[in-house]
Amino acid sequence: MAGSTGRWLGGMAFEIAQDGHTFVLDAPGDSGGADAGPRPKALLLSGLIGCTGMDVVSILAKMRVEGFTFRLEASAP
């Protein structure tokens, strides 16, 4: 089970602790942040890419497919 906690650092920045890892989320300067980390929406897209990619790679491994390359892209307004 995944779990996350967030601690406000000031401005728009939050330090996130997740499963033994820590990272900072922030907003760009024109939105009150200091651009100290990725934006939350972009991180959601990254999670979607990671989850989907791991599923596909796992399925290909079970099918014993080898020597492939794989790239995913996601965007949002």
N, C-alpha and C positions, 0 to 999 in steps of 0.2 A: 504494500500500500504506500503510495507516494504522499508526501506531506511537505508543505512549505510554510514558512513564516516570513513576514516582512517587517523591517524596522526602518522607520522614517529617518533619513539622514539630513533633512533640511531641503528647502526648495521643492523640487519635484522628485528627488532621488529616494529610492528605497533599497536597502540591502536585503537581499533575499537569501534565506538559508533553506536549502532543499536537499534532503537525503545526503547530508555530509558535505555538500558543496555550497559555496557562497558566491553571489554575484550582485551587481548593482543594476537596477533599472532606472532610467532617467528620461527626461524630455529634452528636446532641443532648446537652445537659448531663447528663441522667439516664443516659446511656450512656458517660460519660467524655469527651465532646467539649466543644467550645465553640460549636457551631452556627455555625461560620465558613464553611460552604459546604453544597452539597447532599449528600444521602446517596448512597452508591454505587448502591443498588437503584433509587432515584428517577432517577438519571442513566441507568441501563440502560433504564428505561421511556421516558425522553426520547429516547434513541437509537433505540428501537423506533419511536416516534412519528415522529421525523425521517426515518428510513429509509423507512418505509411511506408517509409523506406525500409525500416526494420522488418515490417510484415512481408514486403515483397522479397527482400533478401533471404528471409527465413524460408519462404515458399520455394524460391529458386534453389536454395541449398537442399531442401527435402527432395526436390526434383533432380538433384545432382547436376544442375546446370553450372558450368564452370567457365571462366574466362570472359565474363561479361563486364560491361561498364554500365553505370546507372546514374542518372542525374534527375533531380526533381527541382522544380521551381514553384513558388507560390507568391502571390502578390495580393494586396488589398488596398483600397483607396484610403 
